[in-house]
């Protein structure tokens, strides 16, 4: 494959490693291209080393969300909050907690 600057969301096959991956981020300031393999593993390539890779463009796999560990139900479920049913009035009180702070 001739040099082609990667695009976020594009899928490629590494012909040397025989692995399929998606470009998930490009950091021009650091010169890094972040990819995610089909099994969910994350890797990073330098922009300078990208042209030396033996890549070919690939179509997204049927289950392209497998790396995110989403089931079919998760993809289509509503993100409605879970509200437990209880007659206890204490369950409606919100705590005064602030994440990340410790009181000494």
C-alpha positions as CSV (number, residue, x, y, z in Angstrom):
1,X,0.0,0.0,0.0
2,X,1.3,3.4,-0.9
3,X,1.6,6.0,1.9
4,X,-1.8,7.1,3.0
5,X,-2.4,9.2,6.0
6,X,-4.7,7.3,8.4
7,X,-8.2,8.5,9.1
8,X,-10.0,8.0,12.4
9,X,-12.6,5.2,12.1
10,X,-10.8,3.6,9.2
11,X,-10.0,-0.2,9.4
12,X,-6.8,-1.7,8.2
13,X,-5.2,-5.2,8.0
14,X,-1.6,-5.6,9.1
15,X,-0.4,-8.0,6.5
16,X,2.7,-8.9,8.5
17,X,0.9,-9.7,11.8
18,X,-2.4,-10.8,10.1
19,X,-4.4,-8.6,12.5
20,X,-7.3,-6.3,11.9
21,X,-7.5,-2.9,13.6
22,X,-9.3,0.5,13.6
23,X,-7.6,3.9,13.9
24,X,-9.2,5.4,17.0
25,X,-7.1,8.6,17.5
26,X,-4.5,10.7,15.9
27,X,-2.3,13.1,18.0
28,X,-0.5,15.4,15.6
29,X,1.3,17.2,18.4
30,X,2.9,13.9,19.6
31,X,3.1,12.3,16.2
32,X,1.1,9.3,17.4
33,X,-1.6,7.1,15.8
34,X,-3.6,5.1,18.2
35,X,-5.3,1.9,17.0
36,X,-7.6,-0.7,18.6
37,X,-7.4,-4.3,17.5
38,X,-10.5,-6.4,17.2
39,X,-9.8,-8.1,20.5
40,X,-9.9,-4.7,22.3
41,X,-6.1,-4.2,22.7
42,X,-4.8,-0.7,22.2
43,X,-1.6,0.1,20.4
44,X,0.2,3.2,19.1
45,X,2.3,3.9,16.1
46,X,4.6,6.8,15.3
47,X,3.6,8.9,12.3
48,X,7.1,8.3,10.9
49,X,6.7,4.5,11.1
50,X,3.2,4.4,9.6
51,X,4.5,4.4,5.9
52,X,6.8,1.4,6.6
53,X,3.9,-0.8,7.8
54,X,2.5,-3.4,5.4
55,X,-1.1,-2.4,5.7
56,X,-4.1,-2.8,3.4
57,X,-7.5,-1.1,3.8
58,X,-10.1,-3.4,5.2
59,X,-13.8,-3.4,5.6
60,X,-15.1,-3.2,9.2
61,X,-15.9,-6.7,10.6
62,X,-19.5,-7.7,11.2
63,X,-19.0,-7.4,15.0
64,X,-16.8,-4.3,15.0
65,X,-17.9,-3.4,18.6
66,X,-16.4,-6.7,20.0
67,X,-13.4,-4.8,21.3
68,X,-15.6,-2.6,23.4
69,X,-17.2,-5.7,25.0
70,X,-20.7,-4.6,24.1
71,X,-23.4,-7.2,23.7
72,X,-26.3,-6.8,21.3
73,X,-28.5,-5.7,24.2
74,X,-26.0,-3.1,25.4
75,X,-26.0,-1.5,21.9
76,X,-29.7,-0.9,21.8
77,X,-30.6,-0.4,25.5
78,X,-31.8,2.9,26.8
79,X,-29.5,4.6,29.3
80,X,-32.4,5.3,31.7
81,X,-31.3,5.5,35.3
82,X,-32.1,2.6,37.6
83,X,-34.5,3.7,40.3
84,X,-35.1,1.2,43.1
85,X,-38.6,0.8,44.3
86,X,-38.8,1.4,48.1
87,X,-41.2,2.8,50.6
88,X,-38.3,4.0,52.8
89,X,-38.0,7.8,52.7
90,X,-34.3,7.6,53.5
91,X,-33.6,6.2,50.1
92,X,-34.5,9.5,48.5
93,X,-31.8,11.5,50.4
94,X,-28.7,12.2,48.4
95,X,-25.4,11.9,50.2
96,X,-23.1,14.9,50.6
97,X,-20.0,13.2,49.1
98,X,-17.6,14.9,46.8
99,X,-15.5,12.4,44.8
100,X,-11.7,12.9,45.1
101,X,-11.7,14.8,48.4
102,X,-10.8,13.5,51.8
103,X,-11.7,15.2,55.0
104,X,-9.0,15.0,57.7
